[in-house]
Amino acid sequence: MEEFTMERVTFNITCSCNLKCRLCGAYIPYLQNGGQDMRQEYPLEHWNNILDRYFKIVTHVNVLAISGGEPLLYPALPGFIHSLLRYRNAIGRVQIVTNGTIVPSRAVLDAAKEFGAQLYFNVDNYGEVSRAVNEIEALLTQHDIPFTIRNYTRDDPHCGGWVDFGGLTKRVHQTKEETERVFSKCANAQSIHFCFLIAGREMWPCDPARRRRYLDPSPDCSEYLDLLDPSLSAEAQREKIAAIYAMKSLSACSYCNGLCEDSLRIVPGEQLTQEELSCIRDGARSYEEVLFMLNVKGHGRQKGISHDEGSHQAEN
């Protein structure tokens, strides 16, 4: 088999999450809006098929991350970790990314320990909402499982805070030159060499590209892989990945602010309010649209317009 190495891939094994972050980089709170409901959960059998296919295409990946959503909410997580053991020689390190709210079960800990130092936890600390951080730290230390705790509180947050990629519903870069300029500065495309992610049966070079797929049901099929496409050989899939690596921009880049050194940083992990969540239930596809709908509703209340009428105006 031809040698083919990837820098990083993330398996989004669930879209369930117990947090509702306003500016979630994976757009989890908004997945039900934008063309189709993407909150489907897949059984372990599906992920085993995806793993088998992925490692027919890729001979080695330096970092394989398990994320979501919140991966500790996925009931079959221990089984997925066990499945990875079949490919441990093709993986540099395994990373489990968690939001500091759930203590890993004994089954998860036992499965993780089988990897030894090859597997580690990234525990994100968002302050008050990440109530289990201290307990997780103590438990992982007790079981000698490697971990890092990333500070995402207001005080000196990791990497200066989150970056708002934008709602991705409106074009923000109008020319090819502008789009390629942002791409040339974006860490996703440059220093990280694309943070490829697998969701369902598709593999995308970054979360904004995946989100555009759901906002626009007819994207350029050259920018993602259907891992279970029977018409494409492993060699053909490798060629598609290599072609993505060689691109000067993606179609999603025209809609995205990019992950750049000079990008505006925001407070990580701020939670949606109940009123904001009601806007999402009414169809908001991004936080930008939530704010717009709240503004419309506010004007409606001032003018004596009913809630239903205000919502109707927002949708239009």
C-alpha positions in Angstrom: 0.0 0.0 0.0 1.3 3.4 -0.9 2.4 5.5 2.1 0.1 8.4 2.8 0.4 10.4 6.1 -2.1 13.0 7.4 -1.2 15.5 10.1 -4.5 15.4 11.9 -8.0 14.1 11.8 -10.9 14.6 14.2 -13.7 12.0 14.6 -16.9 13.9 15.6 -18.5 10.8 17.0 -21.6 12.7 18.4 -23.3 16.0 17.9 -24.8 15.8 21.4 -23.5 18.4 23.8 -24.6 19.5 27.3 -23.3 23.0 26.6 -25.0 25.6 24.3 -22.1 27.8 23.3 -23.1 30.9 21.4 -20.2 30.8 19.0 -19.5 27.1 19.0 -16.8 26.4 16.4 -18.6 23.2 15.3 -22.0 25.1 15.1 -23.6 22.4 17.3 -26.5 24.4 18.6 -27.5 25.4 15.0 -27.2 22.0 13.3 -31.0 21.5 13.0 -31.2 24.7 10.9 -29.6 25.0 7.5 -31.1 22.7 4.9 -31.3 19.5 6.9 -31.1 18.3 10.5 -27.5 17.1 11.1 -28.0 15.8 14.7 -28.2 12.2 13.7 -26.3 9.8 16.0 -24.5 6.8 14.5 -24.0 3.4 16.1 -20.5 1.9 16.8 -20.8 -0.3 13.8 -21.0 2.7 11.6 -17.8 4.2 13.1 -16.0 0.8 12.8 -16.8 0.9 9.1 -15.5 4.5 8.8 -12.3 3.5 10.7 -11.7 0.6 8.4 -12.2 2.7 5.3 -10.1 5.6 6.6 -7.1 3.4 7.3 -7.4 1.9 3.9 -6.8 5.4 2.5 -4.3 6.7 5.1 -1.3 4.8 6.3 -0.5 7.1 9.2 -2.0 10.0 11.0 0.0 12.0 13.6 -2.9 13.1 15.7 -6.3 11.4 15.8 -8.8 13.4 17.9 -12.1 12.2 19.3 -14.6 15.0 19.7 -18.1 16.1 19.1 -20.3 17.6 20.5 -19.2 16.2 23.8 -17.7 12.7 23.2 -18.2 11.6 26.8 -22.0 11.7 26.0 -21.5 9.0 23.3 -22.5 5.7 24.9 -20.3 3.6 22.7 -17.1 5.7 23.4 -15.3 2.8 25.2 -16.0 0.5 22.2 -14.7 3.2 19.8 -11.5 3.5 21.7 -11.1 -0.3 21.7 -11.7 -0.2 17.9 -8.8 2.3 17.5 -6.4 -0.2 19.1 -6.5 -2.2 15.9 -4.8 0.8 14.2 -2.5 2.0 17.0 0.6 1.5 14.9 -0.9 3.8 12.3 -1.6 6.6 14.8 0.9 8.9 16.5 -1.3 10.1 19.4 -5.0 9.8 20.3 -6.6 12.9 21.8 -10.0 13.0 23.6 -11.4 16.5 23.7 -13.9 17.2 26.5 -15.5 20.3 28.0 -14.8 19.6 31.6 -18.4 18.9 32.6 -18.5 15.1 32.7 -16.4 12.7 34.7 -15.2 9.8 32.4 -16.8 6.5 33.3 -14.7 3.5 34.4 -15.3 1.9 31.0 -13.8 4.9 29.3 -10.8 5.0 31.7 -10.2 1.3 31.2 -10.2 1.6 27.4 -8.0 4.7 27.5 -5.4 2.9 29.7 -4.9 0.3 27.0 -3.2 3.0 24.9 -0.8 4.0 27.6 0.9 7.3 27.0 -0.3 7.3 23.4 -3.7 8.6 24.4 -4.4 11.8 26.3 -7.3 14.0 27.3 -7.7 17.6 26.4 -9.9 19.0 29.1 -11.2 22.5 28.3 -12.0 24.7 31.3 -14.7 27.2 30.6 -15.0 28.3 34.2 -18.3 27.9 36.0 -19.9 25.6 33.4 -16.9 23.2 33.6 -17.8 22.1 37.0 -16.0 18.7 36.8 -12.5 19.9 35.9 -11.0 19.3 39.3 -12.6 15.8 39.6 -11.5 14.9 36.1 -7.9 16.1 36.8 -7.8 14.0 40.0 -9.2 10.9 38.3 -6.9 11.0 35.3 -3.9 11.5 37.6 -5.0 8.6 39.8 -5.2 6.3 36.7 -2.0 7.6 35.2 -3.7 8.8 32.0 -2.0 11.8 30.4 -4.0 15.0 30.1 -3.8 18.7 29.5 -6.2 21.3 30.9 -6.7 24.2 28.5 -7.7 27.4 30.2 -10.7 29.0 28.4 -11.8 31.3 31.2 -11.8 35.1 30.8 -8.4 35.3 32.5 -5.6 34.7 29.9 -7.6 32.1 27.8 -5.7 29.6 25.6 -4.6 31.3 22.3 -6.2 34.5 23.5 -9.7 33.1 23.3 -11.9 31.8 20.5 -12.2 33.1 17.0 -15.6 33.8 15.6 -15.6 32.3 12.1 -18.9 34.1 11.4 -22.4 32.8 10.5 -21.2 31.6 7.1 -24.5 32.6 5.6 -23.2 35.7 3.8 -20.2 36.2 1.7 -17.6 38.3 3.5 -14.8 38.2 0.9 -15.9 39.3 -2.5 -12.9 38.6 -4.7 -10.7 35.6 -5.3 -7.7 37.7 -4.1 -9.4 38.5 -0.8 -10.4 34.9 -0.2 -6.9 33.6 -1.0 -5.3 36.2 1.3 -7.4 35.0 4.3 -6.6 31.4 3.4 -2.9 32.1 3.3 -3.1 33.4 6.9 -5.6 30.8 8.3 -4.0 28.4 10.8 -6.5 25.7 9.8 -5.0 25.7 6.3 -1.4 26.5 7.1 0.2 25.7 10.5 -2.3 22.9 11.3 -2.3 21.6 7.7 -6.1 21.4 7.8 -7.9 20.1 10.8 -9.7 17.4 8.8 -12.9 16.2 10.5 -15.1 13.2 9.9 -18.8 13.6 10.6 -21.3 10.9 9.5 -19.6 9.5 6.4 -18.0 12.6 5.2 -14.5 14.1 5.8 -14.0 17.8 5.5 -10.9 20.0 5.8 -12.4 22.2 8.5 -15.6 22.9 10.5 -16.6 26.0 8.5 -16.3 24.0 5.2 -18.6 21.3 6.7 -21.1 23.9 7.9 -21.3 25.4 4.5 -22.2 22.0 3.2 -25.4 22.1 5.3 -26.2 25.7 4.4 -25.6 25.0 0.7 -26.7 21.5 -0.2 -24.8 21.6 -3.5 -21.1 22.3 -2.6 -18.1 21.5 -4.7 -17.7 17.8 -4.2 -13.9 18.1 -4.7 -13.6 19.8 -1.3 -14.7 16.8 0.8 -14.7 13.0 0.8 -17.6 10.6 1.1 -15.6 7.8 2.8 -18.2 5.2 2.0 -18.5 6.0 -1.7 -18.2 2.6 -3.4 -17.2 4.2 -6.7 -13.9 5.6 -5.4 -10.9 3.5 -4.7 -8.6 4.2 -1.8 -6.1 5.6 -4.3 -8.7 7.9 -5.7 -9.6 9.1 -2.2 -5.9 9.8 -1.5 -5.7 11.9 -4.6 -8.7 13.9 -3.5 -7.1 14.6 -0.1 -3.8 15.6 -1.8 -5.7 17.9 -4.1 -7.4 19.6 -1.1 -3.9 20.1 0.5 -2.8 21.8 -2.7 -5.8 24.3 -2.9 -5.3 28.0 -2.5 -8.7 28.4 -0.9 -12.0 26.6 -0.3 -15.4 27.8 -1.4 -16.3 28.2 2.3 -13.4 30.7 2.7 -15.5 33.4 1.0 -17.9 33.2 3.9 -15.4 32.7 6.8 -13.4 35.1 8.9 -10.6 32.6 9.1 -8.4 31.4 12.1 -5.7 34.0 11.8 -3.1 35.6 14.1 -4.9 39.0 13.8 -8.4 37.6 14.1 -10.5 39.2 16.8 -10.6 37.0 19.9 -13.8 36.4 21.9 -14.7 35.1 25.3 -14.9 31.3 25.0 -17.8 29.2 26.0 -20.4 31.9 26.6 -23.8 30.1 26.8 -27.0 30.9 24.9 -29.8 32.3 26.9 -33.3 30.8 26.9 -34.5 33.7 24.7 -31.6 33.1 22.3 -32.3 29.4 22.2 -35.9 30.2 21.3 -34.6 32.1 18.2 -32.8 28.9 17.1 -36.0 26.9 17.5 -37.6 29.6 15.3 -35.0 28.9 12.6 -31.8 31.0 13.3 -28.9 29.4 11.6 -26.1 31.4 13.4 -25.6 33.7 16.3 -25.7 36.6 13.9 -29.3 35.6 13.0 -30.1 35.1 16.6 -29.2 38.8 17.3 -31.2 39.9 14.2 -34.3 38.0 15.4 -33.9 39.4 18.9 -33.7 42.9 17.4 -36.8 42.3 15.3 -38.7 40.9 18.3 -37.6 43.9 20.4 -39.0 46.3 17.8 -42.1 44.2 17.6 -42.7 44.5 21.4 -42.1 48.3 21.3 -44.7 48.6 18.5 -47.2 46.3 20.1 -46.6 43.5 17.6 -47.2 40.0 19.0 -44.4 37.4 19.5 -45.6 35.3 16.6 -45.8 38.3 14.2 -42.2 39.3 15.2 -40.9 35.8 14.6 -42.6 35.8 11.2 -40.9 39.1 10.3 -37.5 37.7 11.4 -37.9 34.6 9.3 -38.6 36.8 6.3 
